[in-house]
Amino acid sequence: MKKTEKTLVLLKPCTIKRNLIGEIISIFEKKGLRVVGLKMMQLTDAVLSEHYAHLADKPFFQRVKDSMMATPVVAICLEGVAAVNVVRALTGPTNSRDNCVPGTIRGMYSMSFQENIVHASDSAETAAAELKRFFKDEEIFEFPRELFEVFYANDEF
């Protein structure tokens, strides 16, 4: 039996501006991932400096932060078996113009390296840290998994 995991997705300001919130969330839900945390929030320079610390020495660092503060974002905690890898596969490559993968979220909705619809955690360890950054413990919910039997074999979760 595999353990379910949780991962973070941020719907970026370009998604909010384009009225794609419901459409993007529905892609994850239709795949079989479960929304266990969801909120809209305005990101601050301090949070973004921590979140994108790995880009601090890049010339585009401030541009990325400015872009992420243009509107609120939607933070989503998704749960499922291998949720991190499933979300990354659904999302597609970061550079959606040069590495456009048809059928992925970025392949369908993005033409930009930066304005690429979503941020998705890249590992289980990163997801754990990012979920703590964007959600309080009481904002991520545990509840019965009735539909898991539709999406998984009974020994998969």
N, C-alpha and C positions, 0 to 999 in steps of 0.2 A: 504494500500500500504506500502510495506517495503522499507526502504532506503537502497541503496547500500552502501557498505563500502570498504575501501582500506586496504590492508595488505602487509607486507613485506615478501619476500622470498629471502634468500641468497643461491645461488648455491655454495657449499663449494669447496675448492681446490680438494678434492677427485673426485668430479663431473667433474671438469675441466680436471683433469689428465686422466679421463676415457672417455673423449669425449662424455659426456652424456647431454651437455647443451640443444641441440634442443629437445632431447627425453623427458627430464624432463619438459621443458617449454610446450611442446605439450600436456602433460597430463593435465596441468592446463587449457590450451586453449580448449581442447576437452571437458572438464567438463562444460565449459561455463564461466569461469573466463576470464576477459579481461586484457591484458597487457597494463598498462597506464604509466609505467615507466620502463626503462631497461638500465643498463649500467654495464660495466666491470670496476672493480677498484681494486687497491692493497690496502689492509687494513694495517693500522699502529698499532703499539703497543698501542698508546694513544687511538685510536678509539676502539680497542678491549678491553682495560682495562675498558672503559666506558660501552661498550656493554655487557661485561661479569662480571660487577662489583659484581653481586650476587654470583659469583663463586670465588671471590678474596681470600677467606680463605681456599679454597680447595687445596689439594696437587697437583692436575692436572691442576691448573689454567694456568701456563706458557705453559704446553704442548698443551692446547687448543689454546692459542694465537699463539704459534709457528705453529701449524697445519693450522690455518686460514690465516697465512701469507706465506704459502708455494708456492702459486701461486695467481694470482688475483682471485677474486670471481665475480660472476654475481649477481647484486642486481636487484630485480624485484619488482615492485609495481603492485599488482593484484587488480582488482575491481570486485565486484559482490554482490548479496544479500547474507548476512551472510558469506562474504568472509573469515574471520578469521577461523570460524568453518569448512568451506568447505576445506580450505587449510590444516588445522590440520588433518582432516579426511583422505584426500588424502595422506598426508605425512606419517601418522602412528606413532607409539610410538618411542620415542628417542632411546631406546635400541632395535635395529632392529635384534639382534641375539637372545636374550632371549624372546622378545615379538614380534616376527615376525608375522605380520598380512598380509597374502597373498593378493595380489592386491594393497597394498599401495606402495608408492614410496620406502620407506625404506624396506618394505617386499620383494620387487622385486630386489632392487639394493644394499642393504647394509648388512654387517655382523658385524658392529661395533657400539658401543655406541657413539664414538666420530666421526668417519669417516662415518657419516650417511646421506650423500648426500646433505641435505638442512637444513637451519635454517628457522623456520617459527614463526612469532609472535604468542603469546599465548592468547592475548586478544585484544580488540579494543583499549584500552588505551595503551598497549604496542606497538601495531602497529603504532599508531600516533607518539609516541616518537621515535620508530625505523626508521620510514619513514623520520622524520626530521634529524636523525643522518646520513642517507645514501643518501638522495636526497635533492637537492635544490628545492624550490617551482616550479621553471620553468622547472624542469626535470620530473614533473608529469603532464600528459596531460589530458585535458577534450576534448572530441570529441563525435559526435553523436553515439548513442548506437543502431544502426540498428539491430544487431543480438540478442539483449536482448529479442525481441519478439519471437525468436526461442527457447530460453532457459527458459523463464519464461512466466507465464500467465500474461496478460496485467495489472492485479492489484497487481502484486508482485514487481514492481519496479517503 
